[in-house]
Amino acid sequence: MFKFKAITVVAAIAFMSFAVPFAGVWKNDNAHSRFGFGVTHMGIATFNGSFKDYNLTINAPGDDFDNATVELTAELKSINTDNERRDQHLQSPDFFDAAKYPQLTFKSTSFKKVADKKYKVEGDLTLHGVTKKVSLDAVLVGTAVHPQSKKDMAGFKVTGTFKRSDFGIAPGFPAAMLSDEVAINGDFEFAKQ
């Protein structure tokens, strides 16, 4: 009996020493993250892109990420689809009109845990001068303590969709040429501040 209790106590101490405290502000590490999107071209293939310049912060109030708040700002001139000519076209008035509307922003209105490590995130997406509600799925991939910085780390995979027509983006391009639905996909690594 004593041996079992001793093992249980040792296991509990070991678990607590590796547990990451969630409450606090978490900032995205762009070097180990990707904020991307995908659009279907001509109904036959999806091309993907990402934003290179963005800031993403989570503020967690409790012992997990339930009820956290999220804020994202991305610079539209940092769009990258691995094709410079297409990137310039996407920044033009035909699409995002980055000179007039330089940023994409997202502010959460709800961050709810729906299952183990799964969250539903809802909020306001502002793009092309229009603000609309969007819903995202977030999965907590894992947590760790960085071996060099000793900071608490957390990783999320985020997916969702929105309609470009809701934001008045590329009205001259029919859905048969460029899908109305735009996929959001992100793999984000955060460091607790």
Helices and strands as residue ranges (DSSP letters): H 2-18, E 24-28, G 30-32, E 34-41, E 45-51, E 54-60, E 69-75, G 76-78, E 79-80, H 84-91, E 103-115, E 118-127, E 130-145, E 152-163, G 164-167, E 181-192
